[in-house]
């Protein structure tokens, strides 16, 4: 039951129906504990941490997500561990605590590299590029985005390739290199249009 309730709770969270999301995730957590399903327990707690972060209750978010990370590390569930590390990094980044955000992204990157998870490596590199860009470290931002581009350029899903053109364009824009920025943005837009992907 818990593994059915939690995805529904996440859907409600994404729809910003926070009351229903909380009710579903709390019910899921209760069912998971009764079933002694540690992964489901961790996922429900992670969802509640995500909810707390969305409601700007950062102290609760940190506590819940750390609890879920401990569970995922104990049972060795890498996919959920990646999600939790990424979420914690995003929340700290939203708070402007870029050093701590970087630590979570670097931990995720290390784990993904250890098991040669190419997609997750690329996504954590992009996150680190965002941190570098936010802190004005443009050279490292460009380096991370270029590494991200090299890893995803052969993927059949061009969604990420579209993103990286905009990422590199943003670095150029912040550096005042507007001609380069326009070229990169135009590449991203052309690629997105060819994929019928609408950037928001």
N, C-alpha and C positions, 0 to 999 in steps of 0.2 A: 504493500500500500504506500509506504513512504516514497518508494522510487517512482510512483505515479504522481503523488501529491506535490513533490518538490518541483518538477518541471512546470506544473500548472502554477505553482507559486511564483516561479521565475517569470512566467508569462504575465501574470498580474503585476509583478514588479516592473517589467518592461513597459506595461501599459499605465504605469504610475497609479495603480489602484493599490495603495500601500496597505490599507486596512485588510483587504482580502488576501494580499500577499503574506502579511504577517500571520493571519489566521491559518492559512494553508501550510506555511513553513513550520509554524509551531505544532500543528497537528502531525505533520510529517516527522518532525523531530521526536515527538512522543511515540509514534508508531515505530520509528527506527530503533529507538532505545528498547522498546518492548521486544523487538525482534532480534536484538543484539547485532544489528547490521551497522558496523562501524563506518563503512563508506557512506551509507545513507545518512547516518548521524552527522558525519563531517560535512556532507553536501547541504543538509538542512541548516546547519550552523553557519556555513559559508553564505547561504542565501540570506539569513537573518543579518549577518554582518554587512552584506551588500546593501540590504534595506537600510540599515543604520547609517551607512555611508551616504546613501542617496538622500537621507533625511538630515544630513549634516550633524549627526550624532557620532562624531569621530572617535571619541573615547570608547563607546560601545562597539563601534565597527572594528577598531583595532583589537579589542579583547576577543570578540567572537571569531574574527578571521584567524588570529593567532591560534585559537583553540582548534579551529578546523585544520590549520596547517600541521599542527602537532599530530592530529589523527592521520592525515594523509601521509605524513612522513613515517609514522609507525607502521601503517599497513602497506606502504610502498606504492601508493596510487599516484603515479606521475601526472596523468591528465588533470586531475582535480588539484594537484599541487601546483601545476603551472597556472591554473585559473586563480587560485588563492594568492600566489605570489604576485601575479599581474595585478589583481584587484587591490592588494595592499599597496603596491607601488603607485597605482593610479590615485588612490585615496590620499596618500602622503603627498603626491605631486599636486593634487587639488588644494591641499593645505599650504602649498608653497614650501614644503619640507623636502627639497630636492635631494639632499644627501641621503636621507633615509629611503626615499623612493628608489634612488639608484642602487642601494644595497639589495633591495628585494628583486629588482630587475636583474642585477648581476648574479644573484643566487639562482634565479630561473634560467639565465643564460648558461651558467656553469652546468646545471643539471641536464639541460637540453643537449649541450655539447657532449656530455659524458655518454649519452645514449644515441648520439648522432641523429637527433630529431631536427631535421633541416627546417621544417616550418616553424617550430617553436624557437629555434635559434634565431631565425630571421625576425620573428615578431618581438623578441626581447631586444634584439639589436635596434629595431625601430623605436621601441620604448626608450632605450638609452639615448637614441638620437633626439627624441623629443625633450628629454631632460637637458641634454647639452644645449639644444636650441633655446630652451627656457632660461638657461643660466648664462646665455651669451657666449657659450663656448662653440663658436661657429665651425671651427676646423674639425673638432671632434664630432659635431653634429653631422657635418657632411660625410665624414669617414664612416660613421654608423649607418647613415642612409645609403651610402654607396655599397657597403657590405650587405645591407638588406636587399638592395637592388640586384646584386650579383646572385644572391641565393634564390630569389623568387623569379628571376627573369625567364626561367624555363618552365615555370609552373603553368599548367593548362588554364588556371584561373587568373585572368588578367586584373582582377580586382586589386590585388596588392601592388601590381606594377603601376596601375593608375595612381595609387596612393603615393608611391615613391616619387613620381614626377612632381606632385604637389609639395611633398616634403622638401625635395631639393630646391624647388622654386622658392619655398619659404626661407630657406637659408640664404639664398641669393638676395631675396628682398630685404632681409634684415641687414645684410652686408652692404646694402645700397647698390647692388649690381642688378639694376632693374631690367636691363636687356636680357641677361641670363635668366632672370626670374620669369620674364614673359615667355621666353622660349620653352622653359621647362613646364610652365603652366599650360601652354598651348599643346605640348606633347601629351600631357595628362588629359587635357580636355578632348583631344582627338582620339586618344586611346579609349577614354570612357565612352565617347559617342559611338565608337565602332563596336563597343560591347553592350551598347544600350544601358550603360551604368550611369546613374545620375548622382553626381557628387552633391552633397548637402553641406 
